[in-house]
């Protein structure tokens, strides 16, 4: 499967085709490691985007929490796996999984998977509806912004029922739009030159 076919299946577009093997190599990248995700893209091959009936195996390193993926290295002898994001190599790997019975997350064609998570006791009502946040650069050229507005309107018309939508625009300031407020346009404006803690931002917008 080539990169274009994989992109069509997963809805992900990457600016790179290989993982930087060392920290200096990562620091020398002209384009940072990133991904453009199209979560509402309908997979052209549903059988290639598996639904896994268990929670992801996450990195135990403080501040990481990355999930097991095809870029991870598994050490079957010591029942450990190395995280490709932070480099931690002491993550426990289930001994019940033999080298010839690896989980789907480790296959190169399954760099994107969906998990069917078990009920969370902390959420009696189960997980809430999905949320979609539009983050738009308001300093974009006028003609490009017009095209972007039309595309956002088109996406809004095709959204499934029950999905939550938020709109954030930014330029010299950050504008958090209250889409659920009726009667007039209601916006929370944050100073773009002032650094705020996440708790303070929540205090302003909630």
C-alpha positions in Angstrom: 0.0 0.0 0.0 1.5 3.4 -1.0 1.2 6.6 0.9 -1.7 7.9 -1.2 -3.7 4.7 -0.6 -3.0 4.8 3.1 -4.1 8.5 3.3 -7.4 7.6 1.6 -8.0 4.8 4.1 -7.1 6.7 7.3 -7.9 10.3 6.4 -4.4 11.4 7.6 -1.8 13.4 5.7 1.8 13.6 6.9 4.6 16.0 5.9 7.1 13.2 6.3 7.4 9.5 5.4 9.8 8.3 8.1 10.3 8.9 11.8 13.4 10.8 12.9 15.6 8.2 14.6 17.4 10.6 17.0 16.8 13.8 18.9 19.3 15.8 16.7 17.6 14.5 13.6 14.2 15.6 14.9 15.6 19.0 15.9 17.0 19.5 12.4 13.7 19.0 10.6 12.7 22.0 8.5 9.0 20.9 8.7 8.0 19.8 12.2 6.4 16.4 12.7 2.7 16.9 12.4 -0.4 15.4 10.9 -3.4 16.8 9.1 -6.4 14.8 10.2 -9.8 14.5 8.4 -11.9 12.8 11.1 -15.1 13.0 9.1 -13.7 11.4 6.0 -15.5 8.1 5.2 -13.0 5.3 4.9 -12.8 3.8 1.4 -11.9 0.5 2.9 -13.5 0.0 6.4 -11.9 -3.4 6.9 -8.5 -1.7 6.8 -9.4 0.7 9.7 -10.0 -1.9 12.5 -12.3 -1.4 15.5 -10.3 -2.8 18.5 -12.5 -4.0 21.4 -10.0 -2.9 24.2 -8.3 0.2 25.5 -5.0 1.4 24.0 -1.7 0.3 25.5 -0.2 3.6 26.6 3.3 4.8 27.5 3.8 4.9 31.2 6.3 7.7 31.1 5.2 10.9 33.0 3.8 13.5 30.6 3.7 11.2 27.6 0.9 8.7 27.4 1.4 7.9 23.7 -0.4 4.7 22.5 1.3 1.6 21.1 1.7 2.1 17.3 3.7 0.8 14.3 6.6 3.0 15.2 7.0 1.4 18.6 9.6 -1.3 19.2 8.6 -4.4 21.0 11.2 -6.4 23.1 9.5 -9.8 23.5 12.3 -11.3 25.6 11.8 -8.7 28.4 8.1 -8.1 27.7 8.7 -4.4 27.1 8.0 -1.9 24.4 9.8 1.4 23.5 7.8 4.5 22.9 8.6 6.2 19.6 7.6 9.6 21.0 9.5 10.0 24.3 12.0 7.0 24.0 10.9 5.3 27.2 11.8 1.6 26.9 10.3 0.2 30.2 6.7 0.0 29.1 5.2 -3.4 30.0 4.1 -5.5 27.1 1.6 -8.4 27.6 3.5 -11.7 27.7 0.4 -13.5 26.3 1.0 -11.8 22.9 3.5 -14.0 20.9 5.6 -12.5 18.1 3.3 -14.2 15.5 0.2 -12.8 17.2 0.8 -9.1 17.5 -1.9 -6.6 18.1 -3.2 -4.6 15.1 -1.6 -1.4 16.3 1.8 -2.7 15.4 1.1 -3.4 11.7 2.3 -0.6 9.3 -1.1 -0.6 7.5 -2.8 0.1 10.9 -1.2 3.3 11.9 -4.7 4.5 12.6 -7.2 2.4 14.5 -10.4 3.0 16.4 -10.9 1.7 20.0 -14.1 0.5 21.5 -13.4 1.6 25.1 -14.9 -0.2 28.1 -17.3 1.9 30.3 -15.5 4.4 32.5 -16.7 4.3 36.1 -15.9 8.0 36.4 -18.5 8.7 33.7 -21.8 7.1 34.8 -23.6 8.3 31.7 -20.8 7.2 29.3 -18.8 9.4 27.1 -20.4 12.6 25.8 -21.1 13.3 22.1 -18.2 14.0 19.8 -16.9 17.6 19.6 -15.4 19.4 16.6 -13.4 22.7 17.0 -12.7 25.0 14.1 -9.6 27.0 14.7 -9.2 29.6 12.0 -6.4 32.1 11.2 -8.3 35.4 10.8 -5.2 37.1 9.4 -5.5 35.0 6.2 -5.9 36.8 2.9 -9.4 37.9 2.2 -9.9 35.7 -0.9 -8.6 32.6 0.9 -10.7 33.4 4.0 -13.8 33.5 1.7 -13.0 30.0 0.4 -12.4 28.8 3.9 -15.8 30.2 5.1 -17.6 28.4 2.3 -15.8 25.1 3.1 -16.7 25.4 6.8 -20.4 26.0 5.9 -20.2 22.9 3.7 -18.8 20.8 6.5 -21.4 22.1 8.9 -24.2 20.9 6.7 -22.8 17.4 6.6 -22.1 17.0 10.3 -23.9 14.1 12.1 -26.7 14.7 14.6 -25.6 15.5 18.2 -22.1 16.6 17.4 -20.8 19.6 19.4 -19.2 22.5 17.5 -16.8 25.2 18.7 -15.3 28.1 16.8 -12.0 29.8 17.6 -10.5 32.6 15.4 -7.1 34.2 16.0 -4.9 37.0 14.7 -3.5 39.6 17.2 -6.1 38.3 19.7 -7.8 35.0 20.2 -11.6 35.1 19.8 -13.6 32.2 21.3 -17.1 32.4 19.8 -20.2 31.4 21.8 -22.2 29.6 19.1 -25.0 28.7 21.5 -25.8 32.2 22.6 -28.9 33.6 20.9 -29.9 37.2 20.3 -26.4 38.6 19.4 -22.9 37.6 18.7 -21.1 36.7 21.9 -17.3 36.4 21.9 -14.6 36.0 24.6 -11.5 37.9 23.4 -8.1 36.8 24.8 -4.9 38.9 24.5 -2.6 37.2 22.0 0.5 38.6 23.7 -0.5 37.4 27.2 0.2 33.8 28.3 -2.6 32.3 30.3 -2.8 29.1 32.3 -5.4 26.6 31.0 -7.4 27.0 34.3 -7.7 30.7 33.7 -8.8 30.2 30.1 -11.5 27.9 31.3 -12.6 30.5 33.8 -13.1 33.0 31.0 -14.9 30.8 28.5 -17.0 28.5 30.6 
